[in-house]
Amino acid sequence: MLPEGFEARMRALLGSEYEDFLASFDRPLCTGLRRNPLKTGFTGDLSRFSLSPVPWCPTGFYYDAVSRPGLSPYHATGLYYLQEPSAMAPAELLDPQPGERVLDLCAAPGGKSTQLAGKLRGKGLLVCNEINAKRAKILSGNIERLSISNALVLNEHPKRLEERFAGYFDKILVDAPCSGEGMFRKEEAAVTDWTEDTNAICANRQLEILTSAAAMLRPGGRLVYSTCTFSPVENEGVISDFLWKNPDFSVEKPDVPFFSPGRPDWVANPAPGLEKTFRLWPHKLLGEGHYAAVLRRAGDEAPAVLPPEPAARCPQELTDFCARTGAALPEGKLLRFGDVCYLVPQALPEVKGLRVLRAGLELGAVLKNRIAPAHAWALWLETLESSVSLEESDPLLARYLSGDVLPSDKRGWTLVQADGLSLGWAKGDGSQLKNHYPKALRRPV
């Protein structure tokens, strides 16, 4: 049951289109996944998922919900991310390039961050921030699962970041917290939480977040603002208010024929360019309701230069582990948080005073005369001198995911893979592999 106030407003706005819009709420949900371009060497088969392309996302696919790809071992390897198809649009509109500095300001649970990381191809810096501590942990887990080595995951208020990163980023995504009207079909909580005051409350918060984001964008940089709501107050209204207050920003219109234009006629005193923003309507495409605006800051200046995070000395235990196993490392510099080593992008600025959940690629903990390699490192590795690749249908793969030991003549640290994709660590003694798959991720056979 849709809220009466919502129905009345949408009927007035859409007129003759309203019945088609209303009928879309009775249509089956669209389910989508996005392939992770950072994962190569896959030898398996995804045909049982009945994939068909999402028109606006080259790595996006619709799948048959009955096939449940989230239960496949391939999901655990980070081969793909399950994501609602319309939600794939904002990162495509931002279009980051390898080597750029990119900020995802409202990043949890990580769908758009992982999409941005795929476009960066491990080059440059991706800062993923989430103000909610619980959701930030979920974000950090998804960054790990998709083998992203150049991300900094933070749990901060946008205002604090604004003070630290003025003019620093080439591109910024603000997928703003909103009233969630576009998710009414998908999430019952979005319906029950909605009130007549929700839109105005959200719009005030959205404008604050967008203003903080703008301060962190270099002149000439691109910013994408997006929501999953139909509300003009939160969409065209927020962008209009922002543009009037920030005349150095303007709206750009990439060539995206799949989306409908924004509606300047739905807000008072519309700023120029609102018709170049985008609306994704569930009765016009296979996806839920979304809105997006692509903004450009005037000028053309290099990003601000910030003091770099000092590198730590590489411990001998790590050097010995790499020499013994043949484990590769991404480019970057070493950081240590206590006993735990991370490899981060060379250009990472100073992080002292920030709430950091993850910095680059976690390598492992330095213990007495040895290193305990991190799960994140295993997922990032493409190969190791000692490795075992199991087919998806092999019962040994299910046993590994459950935490069981595996029969093997391997010795030492070994990389366990699923159809060519790294899944986790094991350690052999010549007769069996002791399981080092994280206990929190294990699932019963």
TORKOL-4160 file (C-alpha; in steps of 0.2 Angstrom, whole numbers, padded with zeros to 4 digits, m for minus):
445
<pt num="1" X="0000" Y="0000" Z="0000"/>
<pt num="2" X="0008" Y="0016" Z="m0006"/>
<pt num="3" X="0006" Y="0032" Z="0006"/>
<pt num="4" X="m0009" Y="0043" Z="0001"/>
<pt num="5" X="0001" Y="0059" Z="0000"/>
<pt num="6" X="0014" Y="0051" Z="m0011"/>
<pt num="7" X="0000" Y="0044" Z="m0023"/>
<pt num="8" X="m0008" Y="0061" Z="m0024"/>
<pt num="9" X="0008" Y="0070" Z="m0028"/>
<pt num="10" X="0013" Y="0058" Z="m0041"/>
<pt num="11" X="m0004" Y="0058" Z="m0049"/>
<pt num="12" X="m0003" Y="0077" Z="m0050"/>
<pt num="13" X="0014" Y="0077" Z="m0057"/>
<pt num="14" X="0012" Y="0063" Z="m0070"/>
<pt num="15" X="m0005" Y="0066" Z="m0076"/>
<pt num="16" X="m0009" Y="0054" Z="m0091"/>
<pt num="17" X="0007" Y="0044" Z="m0087"/>
<pt num="18" X="0001" Y="0040" Z="m0069"/>
<pt num="19" X="m0008" Y="0024" Z="m0073"/>
<pt num="20" X="0008" Y="0017" Z="m0082"/>
<pt num="21" X="0018" Y="0022" Z="m0067"/>
<pt num="22" X="0007" Y="0014" Z="m0054"/>
<pt num="23" X="0006" Y="m0002" Z="m0064"/>
<pt num="24" X="0025" Y="m0003" Z="m0063"/>
<pt num="25" X="0023" Y="m0007" Z="m0045"/>
<pt num="26" X="0015" Y="m0023" Z="m0049"/>
<pt num="27" X="0029" Y="m0029" Z="m0060"/>
<pt num="28" X="0042" Y="m0041" Z="m0054"/>
<pt num="29" X="0058" Y="m0034" Z="m0047"/>
<pt num="30" X="0073" Y="m0032" Z="m0059"/>
<pt num="31" X="0088" Y="m0041" Z="m0052"/>
<pt num="32" X="0105" Y="m0036" Z="m0058"/>
<pt num="33" X="0123" Y="m0040" Z="m0055"/>
<pt num="34" X="0139" Y="m0031" Z="m0061"/>
<pt num="35" X="0155" Y="m0040" Z="m0066"/>
<pt num="36" X="0171" Y="m0035" Z="m0058"/>
<pt num="37" X="0184" Y="m0030" Z="m0071"/>
<pt num="38" X="0197" Y="m0032" Z="m0058"/>
<pt num="39" X="0195" Y="m0051" Z="m0057"/>
<pt num="40" X="0203" Y="m0060" Z="m0072"/>
<pt num="41" X="0207" Y="m0078" Z="m0076"/>
<pt num="42" X="0189" Y="m0084" Z="m0074"/>
<pt num="43" X="0187" Y="m0102" Z="m0081"/>
<pt num="44" X="0169" Y="m0105" Z="m0075"/>
<pt num="45" X="0152" Y="m0103" Z="m0083"/>
<pt num="46" X="0138" Y="m0091" Z="m0078"/>
<pt num="47" X="0125" Y="m0096" Z="m0091"/>
<pt num="48" X="0113" Y="m0103" Z="m0078"/>
<pt num="49" X="0110" Y="m0086" Z="m0072"/>
<pt num="50" X="0102" Y="m0081" Z="m0088"/>
<pt num="51" X="0112" Y="m0065" Z="m0090"/>
<pt num="52" X="0106" Y="m0051" Z="m0101"/>
<pt num="53" X="0114" Y="m0034" Z="m0103"/>
<pt num="54" X="0109" Y="m0018" Z="m0094"/>
<pt num="55" X="0110" Y="m0005" Z="m0108"/>
<pt num="56" X="0118" Y="0009" Z="m0097"/>
<pt num="57" X="0131" Y="m0001" Z="m0089"/>
<pt num="58" X="0144" Y="m0011" Z="m0099"/>
<pt num="59" X="0148" Y="m0023" Z="m0085"/>
<pt num="60" X="0130" Y="m0024" Z="m0079"/>
<pt num="61" X="0118" Y="m0038" Z="m0082"/>
<pt num="62" X="0100" Y="m0043" Z="m0077"/>
<pt num="63" X="0099" Y="m0061" Z="m0070"/>
<pt num="64" X="0085" Y="m0074" Z="m0066"/>
<pt num="65" X="0081" Y="m0071" Z="m0048"/>
<pt num="66" X="0078" Y="m0090" Z="m0046"/>
<pt num="67" X="0096" Y="m0094" Z="m0050"/>
<pt num="68" X="0102" Y="m0085" Z="m0034"/>
<pt num="69" X="0120" Y="m0080" Z="m0039"/>
<pt num="70" X="0123" Y="m0073" Z="m0021"/>
<pt num="71" X="0125" Y="m0091" Z="m0016"/>
<pt num="72" X="0138" Y="m0096" Z="m0028"/>
<pt num="73" X="0156" Y="m0097" Z="m0023"/>
<pt num="74" X="0159" Y="m0085" Z="m0037"/>
<pt num="75" X="0151" Y="m0071" Z="m0027"/>
<pt num="76" X="0163" Y="m0075" Z="m0013"/>
<pt num="77" X="0178" Y="m0073" Z="m0025"/>
<pt num="78" X="0172" Y="m0055" Z="m0029"/>
<pt num="79" X="0168" Y="m0059" Z="m0047"/>
<pt num="80" X="0152" Y="m0049" Z="m0047"/>
<pt num="81" X="0142" Y="m0037" Z="m0036"/>
<pt num="82" X="0123" Y="m0039" Z="m0034"/>
<pt num="83" X="0116" Y="m0022" Z="m0038"/>
<pt num="84" X="0099" Y="m0015" Z="m0043"/>
<pt num="85" X="0101" Y="m0010" Z="m0062"/>
<pt num="86" X="0096" Y="0008" Z="m0060"/>
<pt num="87" X="0109" Y="0010" Z="m0046"/>
<pt num="88" X="0122" Y="0007" Z="m0059"/>
<pt num="89" X="0119" Y="0023" Z="m0068"/>
<pt num="90" X="0128" Y="0036" Z="m0056"/>
<pt num="91" X="0145" Y="0028" Z="m0057"/>
<pt num="92" X="0144" Y="0027" Z="m0076"/>
<pt num="93" X="0139" Y="0045" Z="m0077"/>
<pt num="94" X="0154" Y="0050" Z="m0066"/>
<pt num="95" X="0166" Y="0040" Z="m0077"/>
<pt num="96" X="0182" Y="0040" Z="m0068"/>
<pt num="97" X="0198" Y="0037" Z="m0077"/>
<pt num="98" X="0213" Y="0027" Z="m0071"/>
<pt num="99" X="0225" Y="0038" Z="m0061"/>
<pt num="100" X="0212" Y="0050" Z="m0055"/>
<pt num="101" X="0207" Y="0055" Z="m0037"/>
<pt num="102" X="0189" Y="0050" Z="m0033"/>
<pt num="103" X="0178" Y="0052" Z="m0018"/>
<pt num="104" X="0162" Y="0042" Z="m0015"/>
<pt num="105" X="0155" Y="0053" Z="m0001"/>
<pt num="106" X="0140" Y="0042" Z="0005"/>
<pt num="107" X="0147" Y="0025" Z="0000"/>
<pt num="108" X="0139" Y="0011" Z="0010"/>
<pt num="109" X="0135" Y="m0003" Z="0006"/>
<pt num="110" X="0148" Y="m0001" Z="m0008"/>
<pt num="111" X="0139" Y="m0005" Z="m0024"/>
<pt num="112" X="0144" Y="0012" Z="m0032"/>
<pt num="113" X="0162" Y="0012" Z="m0024"/>
<pt num="114" X="0166" Y="m0005" Z="m0031"/>
<pt num="115" X="0160" Y="0000" Z="m0048"/>
<pt num="116" X="0171" Y="0016" Z="m0047"/>
<pt num="117" X="0186" Y="0005" Z="m0042"/>
<pt num="118" X="0183" Y="m0006" Z="m0057"/>
<pt num="119" X="0184" Y="0009" Z="m0068"/>
<pt num="120" X="0200" Y="0015" Z="m0060"/>
<pt num="121" X="0209" Y="m0002" Z="m0063"/>
<pt num="122" X="0219" Y="m0001" Z="m0047"/>
<pt num="123" X="0227" Y="0016" Z="m0053"/>
<pt num="124" X="0224" Y="0032" Z="m0043"/>
<pt num="125" X="0215" Y="0034" Z="m0026"/>
<pt num="126" X="0197" Y="0030" Z="m0022"/>
<pt num="127" X="0191" Y="0037" Z="m0005"/>
<pt num="128" X="0175" Y="0029" Z="0001"/>
<pt num="129" X="0166" Y="0037" Z="0016"/>
<pt num="130" X="0151" Y="0032" Z="0026"/>
<pt num="131" X="0145" Y="0042" Z="0041"/>
<pt num="132" X="0136" Y="0027" Z="0049"/>
<pt num="133" X="0148" Y="0016" Z="0058"/>
<pt num="134" X="0139" Y="0000" Z="0056"/>
<pt num="135" X="0136" Y="0003" Z="0037"/>
<pt num="136" X="0154" Y="0008" Z="0035"/>
<pt num="137" X="0159" Y="m0010" Z="0041"/>
<pt num="138" X="0149" Y="m0017" Z="0027"/>
<pt num="139" X="0156" Y="m0005" Z="0015"/>
<pt num="140" X="0174" Y="m0011" Z="0020"/>
<pt num="141" X="0169" Y="m0029" Z="0018"/>
<pt num="142" X="0163" Y="m0026" Z="0000"/>
<pt num="143" X="0179" Y="m0017" Z="m0004"/>
<pt num="144" X="0189" Y="m0032" Z="0002"/>
<pt num="145" X="0178" Y="m0045" Z="m0007"/>
<pt num="146" X="0180" Y="m0036" Z="m0024"/>
<pt num="147" X="0199" Y="m0036" Z="m0022"/>
<pt num="148" X="0201" Y="m0017" Z="m0022"/>
<pt num="149" X="0219" Y="m0011" Z="m0017"/>
<pt num="150" X="0218" Y="0008" Z="m0020"/>
<pt num="151" X="0204" Y="0013" Z="m0008"/>
<pt num="152" X="0203" Y="0022" Z="0008"/>
<pt num="153" X="0188" Y="0018" Z="0018"/>
<pt num="154" X="0183" Y="0031" Z="0031"/>
<pt num="155" X="0169" Y="0033" Z="0044"/>
<pt num="156" X="0168" Y="0052" Z="0044"/>
<pt num="157" X="0155" Y="0067" Z="0043"/>
<pt num="158" X="0156" Y="0076" Z="0027"/>
<pt num="159" X="0160" Y="0092" Z="0036"/>
<pt num="160" X="0176" Y="0085" Z="0043"/>
<pt num="161" X="0182" Y="0079" Z="0026"/>
<pt num="162" X="0178" Y="0096" Z="0018"/>
<pt num="163" X="0191" Y="0103" Z="0030"/>
<pt num="164" X="0204" Y="0090" Z="0026"/>
<pt num="165" X="0202" Y="0088" Z="0007"/>
<pt num="166" X="0198" Y="0106" Z="0000"/>
<pt num="167" X="0200" Y="0105" Z="m0019"/>
<pt num="168" X="0208" Y="0088" Z="m0019"/>
<pt num="169" X="0197" Y="0077" Z="m0030"/>
<pt num="170" X="0195" Y="0075" Z="m0048"/>
<pt num="171" X="0178" Y="0067" Z="m0047"/>
<pt num="172" X="0165" Y="0065" Z="m0033"/>
<pt num="173" X="0150" Y="0055" Z="m0032"/>
<pt num="174" X="0136" Y="0060" Z="m0019"/>
<pt num="175" X="0123" Y="0046" Z="m0019"/>
<pt num="176" X="0113" Y="0056" Z="m0006"/>
<pt num="177" X="0103" Y="0048" Z="0008"/>
<pt num="178" X="0085" Y="0051" Z="0003"/>
<pt num="179" X="0067" Y="0047" Z="0006"/>
<pt num="180" X="0069" Y="0031" Z="m0004"/>
<pt num="181" X="0053" Y="0033" Z="m0015"/>
<pt num="182" X="0061" Y="0024" Z="m0029"/>
<pt num="183" X="0063" Y="0009" Z="m0018"/>
<pt num="184" X="0045" Y="0007" Z="m0013"/>
<pt num="185" X="0043" Y="m0008" Z="m0023"/>
<pt num="186" X="0058" Y="m0016" Z="m0016"/>
<pt num="187" X="0059" Y="m0011" Z="0002"/>
<pt num="188" X="0044" Y="m0011" Z="0014"/>
<pt num="189" X="0053" Y="0000" Z="0026"/>
<pt num="190" X="0054" Y="0014" Z="0014"/>
<pt num="191" X="0035" Y="0014" Z="0013"/>
<pt num="192" X="0032" Y="0014" Z="0032"/>
<pt num="193" X="0045" Y="0027" Z="0036"/>
<pt num="194" X="0039" Y="0039" Z="0023"/>
<pt num="195" X="0029" Y="0055" Z="0030"/>
<pt num="196" X="0023" Y="0071" Z="0022"/>
<pt num="197" X="0038" Y="0079" Z="0030"/>
<pt num="198" X="0051" Y="0067" Z="0024"/>
<pt num="199" X="0055" Y="0075" Z="0008"/>
<pt num="200" X="0059" Y="0092" Z="0015"/>
<pt num="201" X="0070" Y="0085" Z="0029"/>
<pt num="202" X="0080" Y="0075" Z="0017"/>
<pt num="203" X="0082" Y="0090" Z="0005"/>
<pt num="204" X="0090" Y="0100" Z="0019"/>
<pt num="205" X="0102" Y="0087" Z="0023"/>
<pt num="206" X="0106" Y="0083" Z="0005"/>
<pt num="207" X="0110" Y="0101" Z="0001"/>
<pt num="208" X="0122" Y="0101" Z="0016"/>
<pt num="209" X="0131" Y="0086" Z="0009"/>
<pt num="210" X="0132" Y="0092" Z="m0008"/>
<pt num="211" X="0139" Y="0109" Z="m0002"/>
<pt num="212" X="0153" Y="0099" Z="0007"/>
<pt num="213" X="0157" Y="0089" Z="m0008"/>
<pt num="214" X="0158" Y="0104" Z="m0019"/>
<pt num="215" X="0172" Y="0111" Z="m0008"/>
<pt num="216" X="0182" Y="0095" Z="m0011"/>
<pt num="217" X="0181" Y="0096" Z="m0030"/>
<pt num="218" X="0195" Y="0104" Z="m0040"/>
<pt num="219" X="0191" Y="0117" Z="m0053"/>
<pt num="220" X="0187" Y="0108" Z="m0069"/>
<pt num="221" X="0181" Y="0093" Z="m0059"/>
<pt num="222" X="0165" Y="0083" Z="m0061"/>
<pt num="223" X="0152" Y="0079" Z="m0048"/>
<pt num="224" X="0137" Y="0067" Z="m0049"/>
<pt num="225" X="0123" Y="0069" Z="m0037"/>
<pt num="226" X="0110" Y="0055" Z="m0037"/>
<pt num="227" X="0095" Y="0049" Z="m0027"/>
<pt num="228" X="0083" Y="0034" Z="m0027"/>
<pt num="229" X="0068" Y="0045" Z="m0025"/>
<pt num="230" X="0055" Y="0053" Z="m0036"/>
<pt num="231" X="0053" Y="0069" Z="m0025"/>
<pt num="232" X="0056" Y="0085" Z="m0035"/>
<pt num="233" X="0061" Y="0093" Z="m0019"/>
<pt num="234" X="0075" Y="0081" Z="m0016"/>
<pt num="235" X="0080" Y="0080" Z="m0035"/>
<pt num="236" X="0078" Y="0096" Z="m0046"/>
<pt num="237" X="0075" Y="0106" Z="m0030"/>
<pt num="238" X="0091" Y="0102" Z="m0022"/>
<pt num="239" X="0101" Y="0105" Z="m0038"/>
<pt num="240" X="0092" Y="0121" Z="m0042"/>
<pt num="241" X="0096" Y="0128" Z="m0024"/>
<pt num="242" X="0114" Y="0122" Z="m0026"/>
<pt num="243" X="0117" Y="0130" Z="m0043"/>
<pt num="244" X="0110" Y="0147" Z="m0037"/>
<pt num="245" X="0121" Y="0147" Z="m0022"/>
<pt num="246" X="0136" Y="0140" Z="m0032"/>
<pt num="247" X="0137" Y="0149" Z="m0049"/>
<pt num="248" X="0154" Y="0141" Z="m0053"/>
<pt num="249" X="0145" Y="0125" Z="m0056"/>
<pt num="250" X="0134" Y="0120" Z="m0071"/>
<pt num="251" X="0125" Y="0105" Z="m0077"/>
<pt num="252" X="0132" Y="0094" Z="m0090"/>
<pt num="253" X="0122" Y="0082" Z="m0101"/>
<pt num="254" X="0131" Y="0066" Z="m0106"/>
<pt num="255" X="0124" Y="0056" Z="m0121"/>
<pt num="256" X="0113" Y="0044" Z="m0112"/>
<pt num="257" X="0097" Y="0040" Z="m0122"/>
<pt num="258" X="0090" Y="0028" Z="m0110"/>
<pt num="259" X="0085" Y="0041" Z="m0097"/>
<pt num="260" X="0072" Y="0054" Z="m0096"/>
<pt num="261" X="0075" Y="0073" Z="m0094"/>
<pt num="262" X="0074" Y="0082" Z="m0077"/>
<pt num="263" X="0058" Y="0092" Z="m0074"/>
<pt num="264" X="0062" Y="0111" Z="m0070"/>
<pt num="265" X="0043" Y="0114" Z="m0071"/>
<pt num="266" X="0041" Y="0104" Z="m0055"/>
<pt num="267" X="0051" Y="0116" Z="m0044"/>
<pt num="268" X="0049" Y="0135" Z="m0040"/>
<pt num="269" X="0062" Y="0147" Z="m0047"/>
<pt num="270" X="0072" Y="0133" Z="m0057"/>
<pt num="271" X="0090" Y="0136" Z="m0060"/>
<pt num="272" X="0096" Y="0135" Z="m0079"/>
<pt num="273" X="0101" Y="0117" Z="m0084"/>
<pt num="274" X="0089" Y="0107" Z="m0074"/>
<pt num="275" X="0082" Y="0099" Z="m0090"/>
<pt num="276" X="0099" Y="0091" Z="m0093"/>
<pt num="277" X="0098" Y="0081" Z="m0077"/>
<pt num="278" X="0091" Y="0063" Z="m0078"/>
<pt num="279" X="0076" Y="0054" Z="m0071"/>
<pt num="280" X="0075" Y="0035" Z="m0072"/>
<pt num="281" X="0057" Y="0029" Z="m0072"/>
<pt num="282" X="0051" Y="0011" Z="m0068"/>
<pt num="283" X="0038" Y="0012" Z="m0081"/>
<pt num="284" X="0050" Y="0017" Z="m0095"/>
<pt num="285" X="0065" Y="0006" Z="m0091"/>
<pt num="286" X="0069" Y="m0011" Z="m0082"/>
<pt num="287" X="0075" Y="m0003" Z="m0066"/>
<pt num="288" X="0069" Y="0006" Z="m0050"/>
<pt num="289" X="0066" Y="0025" Z="m0049"/>
<pt num="290" X="0082" Y="0036" Z="m0048"/>
<pt num="291" X="0088" Y="0053" Z="m0052"/>
<pt num="292" X="0105" Y="0060" Z="m0057"/>
<pt num="293" X="0113" Y="0076" Z="m0061"/>
<pt num="294" X="0131" Y="0078" Z="m0068"/>
<pt num="295" X="0139" Y="0094" Z="m0063"/>
<pt num="296" X="0155" Y="0103" Z="m0068"/>
<pt num="297" X="0165" Y="0115" Z="m0058"/>
<pt num="298" X="0172" Y="0130" Z="m0069"/>
<pt num="299" X="0190" Y="0132" Z="m0072"/>
<pt num="300" X="0204" Y="0119" Z="m0075"/>
<pt num="301" X="0216" Y="0117" Z="m0060"/>
<pt num="302" X="0227" Y="0103" Z="m0054"/>
<pt num="303" X="0220" Y="0095" Z="m0038"/>
<pt num="304" X="0226" Y="0102" Z="m0021"/>
<pt num="305" X="0243" Y="0095" Z="m0015"/>
<pt num="306" X="0241" Y="0088" Z="0003"/>
<pt num="307" X="0255" Y="0081" Z="0014"/>
<pt num="308" X="0258" Y="0063" Z="0010"/>
<pt num="309" X="0256" Y="0049" Z="0023"/>
<pt num="310" X="0273" Y="0043" Z="0028"/>
<pt num="311" X="0278" Y="0026" Z="0022"/>
<pt num="312" X="0283" Y="0013" Z="0035"/>
<pt num="313" X="0298" Y="0001" Z="0034"/>
<pt num="314" X="0295" Y="m0015" Z="0026"/>
<pt num="315" X="0297" Y="m0029" Z="0039"/>
<pt num="316" X="0308" Y="m0043" Z="0035"/>
<pt num="317" X="0294" Y="m0056" Z="0039"/>
<pt num="318" X="0285" Y="m0048" Z="0024"/>
<pt num="319" X="0300" Y="m0049" Z="0013"/>
<pt num="320" X="0303" Y="m0067" Z="0017"/>
<pt num="321" X="0285" Y="m0072" Z="0014"/>
<pt num="322" X="0285" Y="m0065" Z="m0003"/>
<pt num="323" X="0301" Y="m0073" Z="m0007"/>
<pt num="324" X="0296" Y="m0090" Z="m0001"/>
<pt num="325" X="0278" Y="m0090" Z="m0009"/>
<pt num="326" X="0280" Y="m0079" Z="m0024"/>
<pt num="327" X="0266" Y="m0068" Z="m0018"/>
<pt num="328" X="0265" Y="m0052" Z="m0028"/>
<pt num="329" X="0261" Y="m0034" Z="m0021"/>
<pt num="330" X="0252" Y="m0020" Z="m0029"/>
<pt num="331" X="0262" Y="m0004" Z="m0032"/>
<pt num="332" X="0262" Y="0008" Z="m0018"/>
<pt num="333" X="0269" Y="0012" Z="m0001"/>
<pt num="334" X="0268" Y="0002" Z="0016"/>
<pt num="335" X="0258" Y="0007" Z="0031"/>
<pt num="336" X="0257" Y="m0001" Z="0048"/>
<pt num="337" X="0243" Y="0001" Z="0060"/>
<pt num="338" X="0250" Y="m0009" Z="0075"/>
<pt num="339" X="0255" Y="m0026" Z="0069"/>
<pt num="340" X="0245" Y="m0025" Z="0053"/>
<pt num="341" X="0253" Y="m0020" Z="0036"/>
<pt num="342" X="0244" Y="m0012" Z="0022"/>
<pt num="343" X="0250" Y="m0007" Z="0005"/>
<pt num="344" X="0242" Y="0010" Z="m0001"/>
<pt num="345" X="0243" Y="0021" Z="m0016"/>
<pt num="346" X="0259" Y="0031" Z="m0016"/>
<pt num="347" X="0249" Y="0047" Z="m0017"/>
<pt num="348" X="0239" Y="0043" Z="m0001"/>
<pt num="349" X="0238" Y="0059" Z="0009"/>
<pt num="350" X="0240" Y="0060" Z="0028"/>
<pt num="351" X="0226" Y="0050" Z="0037"/>
<pt num="352" X="0231" Y="0055" Z="0055"/>
<pt num="353" X="0215" Y="0060" Z="0064"/>
<pt num="354" X="0203" Y="0052" Z="0052"/>
<pt num="355" X="0193" Y="0036" Z="0057"/>
<pt num="356" X="0201" Y="0024" Z="0045"/>
<pt num="357" X="0192" Y="0007" Z="0042"/>
<pt num="358" X="0203" Y="0001" Z="0028"/>
<pt num="359" X="0218" Y="0008" Z="0019"/>
<pt num="360" X="0223" Y="0001" Z="0003"/>
<pt num="361" X="0227" Y="m0018" Z="0003"/>
<pt num="362" X="0228" Y="m0027" Z="0019"/>
<pt num="363" X="0243" Y="m0039" Z="0018"/>
<pt num="364" X="0243" Y="m0047" Z="0036"/>
<pt num="365" X="0249" Y="m0046" Z="0054"/>
<pt num="366" X="0267" Y="m0047" Z="0058"/>
<pt num="367" X="0269" Y="m0060" Z="0072"/>
<pt num="368" X="0285" Y="m0067" Z="0080"/>
<pt num="369" X="0297" Y="m0071" Z="0065"/>
<pt num="370" X="0282" Y="m0074" Z="0053"/>
<pt num="371" X="0267" Y="m0065" Z="0045"/>
<pt num="372" X="0249" Y="m0071" Z="0045"/>
<pt num="373" X="0243" Y="m0066" Z="0028"/>
<pt num="374" X="0226" Y="m0057" Z="0027"/>
<pt num="375" X="0211" Y="m0063" Z="0017"/>
<pt num="376" X="0211" Y="m0047" Z="0007"/>
<pt num="377" X="0228" Y="m0051" Z="0000"/>
<pt num="378" X="0223" Y="m0069" Z="m0005"/>
<pt num="379" X="0208" Y="m0062" Z="m0014"/>
<pt num="380" X="0219" Y="m0049" Z="m0023"/>
<pt num="381" X="0232" Y="m0062" Z="m0029"/>
<pt num="382" X="0229" Y="m0069" Z="m0046"/>
<pt num="383" X="0241" Y="m0083" Z="m0043"/>
<pt num="384" X="0254" Y="m0091" Z="m0031"/>
<pt num="385" X="0268" Y="m0104" Z="m0033"/>
<pt num="386" X="0257" Y="m0116" Z="m0023"/>
<pt num="387" X="0239" Y="m0115" Z="m0028"/>
<pt num="388" X="0224" Y="m0126" Z="m0030"/>
<pt num="389" X="0210" Y="m0122" Z="m0042"/>
<pt num="390" X="0193" Y="m0131" Z="m0039"/>
<pt num="391" X="0178" Y="m0132" Z="m0050"/>
<pt num="392" X="0162" Y="m0125" Z="m0044"/>
<pt num="393" X="0154" Y="m0142" Z="m0043"/>
<pt num="394" X="0169" Y="m0150" Z="m0034"/>
<pt num="395" X="0163" Y="m0155" Z="m0016"/>
<pt num="396" X="0180" Y="m0150" Z="m0010"/>
<pt num="397" X="0176" Y="m0132" Z="m0014"/>
<pt num="398" X="0160" Y="m0133" Z="m0003"/>
<pt num="399" X="0171" Y="m0141" Z="0011"/>
<pt num="400" X="0183" Y="m0127" Z="0010"/>
<pt num="401" X="0170" Y="m0114" Z="0011"/>
<pt num="402" X="0163" Y="m0123" Z="0027"/>
<pt num="403" X="0180" Y="m0122" Z="0035"/>
<pt num="404" X="0185" Y="m0140" Z="0033"/>
<pt num="405" X="0203" Y="m0147" Z="0029"/>
<pt num="406" X="0207" Y="m0153" Z="0012"/>
<pt num="407" X="0217" Y="m0168" Z="0006"/>
<pt num="408" X="0233" Y="m0162" Z="m0003"/>
<pt num="409" X="0251" Y="m0165" Z="m0005"/>
<pt num="410" X="0255" Y="m0146" Z="m0005"/>
<pt num="411" X="0266" Y="m0138" Z="0008"/>
<pt num="412" X="0266" Y="m0121" Z="0015"/>
<pt num="413" X="0255" Y="m0107" Z="0011"/>
<pt num="414" X="0243" Y="m0111" Z="m0003"/>
<pt num="415" X="0230" Y="m0101" Z="m0013"/>
<pt num="416" X="0213" Y="m0109" Z="m0015"/>
<pt num="417" X="0204" Y="m0104" Z="m0031"/>
<pt num="418" X="0187" Y="m0107" Z="m0038"/>
<pt num="419" X="0188" Y="m0109" Z="m0057"/>
<pt num="420" X="0203" Y="m0099" Z="m0058"/>
<pt num="421" X="0198" Y="m0085" Z="m0046"/>
<pt num="422" X="0206" Y="m0083" Z="m0029"/>
<pt num="423" X="0196" Y="m0087" Z="m0014"/>
<pt num="424" X="0207" Y="m0088" Z="0001"/>
<pt num="425" X="0222" Y="m0096" Z="0010"/>
<pt num="426" X="0226" Y="m0113" Z="0016"/>
<pt num="427" X="0242" Y="m0120" Z="0023"/>
<pt num="428" X="0248" Y="m0138" Z="0018"/>
<pt num="429" X="0259" Y="m0150" Z="0028"/>
<pt num="430" X="0261" Y="m0163" Z="0014"/>
<pt num="431" X="0245" Y="m0173" Z="0017"/>
<pt num="432" X="0232" Y="m0160" Z="0020"/>
<pt num="433" X="0228" Y="m0141" Z="0019"/>
<pt num="434" X="0223" Y="m0133" Z="0035"/>
<pt num="435" X="0209" Y="m0121" Z="0031"/>
<pt num="436" X="0212" Y="m0102" Z="0034"/>
<pt num="437" X="0196" Y="m0096" Z="0026"/>
<pt num="438" X="0189" Y="m0082" Z="0038"/>
<pt num="439" X="0177" Y="m0090" Z="0051"/>
<pt num="440" X="0165" Y="m0076" Z="0049"/>
<pt num="441" X="0163" Y="m0080" Z="0031"/>
<pt num="442" X="0161" Y="m0099" Z="0032"/>
<pt num="443" X="0145" Y="m0108" Z="0028"/>
<pt num="444" X="0139" Y="m0126" Z="0032"/>
<pt num="445" X="0140" Y="m0139" Z="0018"/>
